[in-house]
């Protein structure tokens, strides 16, 4: 077995040991309060995430430099990995059990032999400590610190010009959307047109809501941009026609529902629901 192949096998094994998160192993629970200090607004930078990157870079740096036979940098990365691993183990007291300092030191010692096989074998113990923490905590950390709490967001209702809670506003939008569909199905096109006007006004108001997090136009265009505008125009055209075409009407209903509502819900709703449960405790 040549060197490159040996390197690839051991690096792949090590990489898989560090990163996998399997559904059967995952436990979704709120991260400890002590982690708050390492994320905004308590910290200007996401210090915990930055610490994870340091560990990953030094761990990967060992294998990359072993492959390149740059043994001086192998030793540097090995030493820095142990240093940062120890530092990380002290940042969140509730997670101390996830760390195994001896495993980190054993990996560093193996790396310093400059033997790929020994480093790969020693990485297993260290990788298991990272993998266990990731399986139990990674999704929870993403949820809490990287996604907004939608139920805390206020939206200006275009009809009343008053601020309302986001959840209440979404129910209002859903009601208008449903009213349009039901009335169209009943052949009451005047009522459907009225519901469409309310629905479009409410739906497009979400542009300002999206702007609270999305500071570029790309995401806003995706959910409430040109495609949505064309769909609304198509709906209005059918409802203003002397004899609406059901095929065209329902096609545009699908465009709004799938490219706008569904995609946004799939992206945001699960995380928002989890955070709401945690914050109700």
N, C-alpha and C positions, 0 to 999 in steps of 0.2 A: 504494500500500500504506500503510495507516494506521499510526500509531505503535505502537498496542497489538499489531498483528499483527507488525510488525517486531521489537518486543521479544520476543514469544513465540517467533519463529523463531530468533533469535540466542541467546536464553537456553536453548532446548531443545537447540540444537546444542552449545552450551558444556557444558550439563549432561551430555549423552550422551558427550561427549569425555572428561569427567572420570571417569565412573562405570562404563562397560561392562566386563564381564569375560566373554569368550567362551571356550567350551570349547577351541577350537583354539589359543587364545593362552595358556592357563593352564599354568603349570609349578608343580607342588606339591613344594616342598622346605622343609626346616626353616629357620625364620628364624635369623639370626645371633645368637650369644650376647650380643652387645652390646645387643640389644633387651630382654633380660631385666630390665635395671635400670629400665625404664619400666613394668613391670607387677608386680602383687603376686606373690610376697611381698616382692620387693626394693623395691617402691614401694607406698605406701599407696593411691595412686590409679593408674589406667591412663593414665599420662601421654602415651603415644604416641597412644592413641585420642583423648584430649582435644586433642592437638595437631592431629589430623586434623579435628576439629570446628571448631577455630579457623580453619583454612585454608578449610574449606567455608563457614563463616559469612561470612568476609570476601569470598570469591569471589562468593557469592550476594548479599552486601550491596551489591556494586558494581552489579549488574544491577537489584536491587530499587530502589535509590535513583536509578538512571538513569531508570527507569520513572516514579518519583514526582517526578522533577526536583529531588531533594534533593541538589544537587551538593556541598554541604559534606560530607555523609556519604559521598558517592561517593569523594571525595578521602581521607577518613579510612580508609575500608575498603581503598582501593588501597594506601595507605602501610603499613597494618597487615598486609596480605597479603604484601607483599615482606619486611617485618620477620620475620613468623612463618615464611615460606617459607625464608628464610636460616637461621633458627634450627633448623628441622626438618632442613635439609640437613646439619647438623653433628651431629645426635643419633646417627645410626647410620652409622659410617664405611663399612661395607660397601655401603651403599645410596647413596653419594654420586653415583654415575653416573646415578641416576634424576632428579636435580635439574638444572634449567637456570635459573640465576639471571637470565640475560639475558632469557629468555622471560617470567619473572615481572615484571621491570622494564619490559619492553616492554608488557606487559598493563596495568600500572599507569599508564604514560604515556598509553596509548590511552584508558584509563578517564577520565583527568583532562582529556581534550579534551571530555568530556561528550557524546560522539557515540556513540550506541548501535551503529551499524554498525562503527565503528572498534574499539570495545571487543569486540564479538562476534568480529570477525576476528582480533584479537590474542589472544583467549582460546584459540584453537586450539592454538598452540604450547605454552602452559602446560598445557592439558588433556591433551595427549598424554603429558607427563611423569607426570602423576597416573595416567592410565589404564594406562600400562605397568607402574608399580609395583603398582597394584591387581590387574592381570591376573596378575602373577607372585607376589605376596606376600600379598594380602588374605585368601584362604582359609586359608593357612598360619598367619597371625597369629591368626585366629579359632580355628583348631584348637588351637594351642599354648597360648594365654592365656585362652581363654574356655570350655574344656571340660575336665572332669576326666580323670585317667588312671585308668580303671576297674581296670586290673590291679594298681593299688596299694591299692585299697580292700579292707578286711577286713569279713567278714560273720559274724555268729554263727549257726552251724548249729543250728537248733532241736532236732535229734535228739541231737547230741553235746554241745551247749552250748559248743562250742569255736569259736574264730575260724578262719576259713578264707579263702583268697584268693578274690576276687570271681569270677575266671574259673572256678575249680574249683567254686564254688557254683553258677554258672550251668549248668555241665555236669550237676551233680547235679539241679537243677530240671528240666532238659531230659530227663534219664533217668527221673525220676518221672512226668513228663507223658507221655512215650512209653510207659512201662510201663502206665499207666492205659489208654491208647488201644489198645495191642496186646492187652492182656488182655480188654478189652471186645469187641474184634473177634473174639476167639476164644471168646467166651461164658463166660469165666472171671470172673464178676462179683465174686466174693469177693476175688480178687487185684486186680482193677481198683479196688475200693473201698479196699483197703489202700494202693494206689499213690496214689489220690486224696487220702487223709489226709496222706500224706507231701508230695505236691505242693502242697496248699493251705498246709500249715504252712511250707514253704520259700518259696512264692510271697509269702505275706503278711508274711514276715520282711523282705522288701524295703522295707516301709514305713520301717523304721528306717534302711535304707541310703539311701533317697531323701532322708531328713531331713538328711543330711550336707550336701546342697547346696540342696535345696528347703525353705525355711523356712516356707512357707505350705502350707495343706492342699490347695489347688486341684489342683496337679500330682499329688500323692499320690492324691487321689481319682480322678483320671483313669486312672491305671494300676492302682492297687491299692485302689480305693475301693468304692463301692456297686455299680457294674456288675459288678466282679469277684466281689464277695460274692454277688450274685444268681446269677451263673453257677455258682459253686461249690455253692450251695444246690440249683440245678437238677440238677447232676451227682450230688450225693449222693442226691437224691430218686429218680432213676432207678436208681442202683445199689442202693438199699435196697428198691426195688419188687420184687414177686413176679415180674413180667414187665416188665423195662426197655423203654422206648420208644426205639429207636435214633435216630429223628428228633430227639427232644428232647435226647438225650445229645449227639449230634454238633453240634447247634445251640449248646449251651452250651460245647462244646469250642472252636467257632469264636469265640464271644464272648471267651473268655479269650485265645485265640491271637492274635486280630486287634486287639481293643481294648487288650490289655495288652502281651503279648510283642512283637508286630509293631510297634506304634506306638513303644514304647520303643526297640526296636532301630533303627528308621528314624531316630529322633531322635539317638541317642547312639553307635551301634555303629561307624559309619564313622570318626568322629573319634577314637574310642578306638583303633581298629586302626592308624590313621595315627600317633598318638602313640606307640603301643607299638613300632612299627617304628623311629621316630626314637630312642627311648630305648634300644633294643637295640644301637645303633651303638657 
